Amino acid sequence: MNNRKYIFTPNEYAIIVYCFLLLSATSFLNFNFGIFIKPLEGEFQWSRTSISSAYSIYMIIGSFAAILTGELSDRYGAQKIILIGMLLSGVSLFLASTLNTIWEFYIYIGVLAGLSRSALNTPIFAYIQKTFDYKRGLATGIAGSGGGLGILVITPVVGYLIIHYGWRPSYIVLASVFFVLSIPTLAIILFSRNNEKTTDTQEFPPEENILSESTKGMKVIMKHRSFWSILGSHSCDCICHSVIIVHLVPFAIESGVPRLEAATLLGMIGLGALIGRIVAGIISDRIGAKWSLFISLTCQTLPVPLLLFNPNFTTMLLIASFVGLGLGGHGTMYPIVTRDYYGKKRVGILFGTFATGASLGMATGSFLGGAIHDLTGTYHAAFMFSFFFGVCSLFLVWLYPEKNNLKPAEKEKTDFALNP
């Protein structure tokens, strides 16, 4: 029984605030892409498919790099990797304000921003999973809600700036805000640099129930259905919501919604994500990560078909809020699922691997959403495509093993003795 007088210690609160601020900053890169589609399309006459391809590059680069950054955070600690990500984020946003060709757009927003995403998201969430044992769902949810707050606060501001000052100054503002938000996190990094629980030589806690293959290395882990169920669900649900995140704003504008009001739809997704992250974390502490994730993905998936019926702005706001709730819950649950099933030792590389599947899903959804629009002239088929993969993600989560069927972790060791 836990006899804590307070939910978190002061040091743990400092870590949560630190992660909250960093994730607020990274949400600028993840979820503000759709606001820039129309301005770039109007100035350069680039096709919707060409512009969406930058987001796909961003996700693909971030996906494969996430495996490396996850492994590096397991080996050397998350803070050094996070610092690299902070630097790349600010540089990529600033350079984006100077672009004149589609190839520059691909390099600045695709490659550089993708690398920075992998150096922030994976190490931050791995850091939380290694640090917290008590109320881990709540800690992950509060810290992760920073991403939702970043969308909620920044998205309407960027929409206003684009309308009144143009997209180039808007990128500069985003870069400046990122660096400003990074200042207090640097102080917290220096303060807590010795507090991270490194796992290079750490044994699995004997009381922790995890999958039996968790102690047998990545090659064995990847042979089991559980690994592919988690990877597949993460990929499918990201295909589902990436179509909405990238294409909801241009869909609203094409449906007659004024641009500034359309930009607030992403803000509503951000508000939903903020609430969803915290609520899903609280629910997971009570009923487990598997079913909390299932509830989150249900909230994300079921409202999507409503977009087929020419919704008004109010209906779009409602849909955006539910998608945001699911998006936020998804963001909180996957790090917890990784820790619950596989323990602490490889949480960085495994979550990085699952994030790779997620990023590939985001790249697929955003690109095909634009391509289907260009092919058909509407977003109806794209939204049905989104809904189908949302349903697939629910089925794959249902295949996850039940937590109460897991066994206590065995000590991982290598026996070099020769058989007689």
Disulfide bonds with the S-S distance in Angstrom:
none
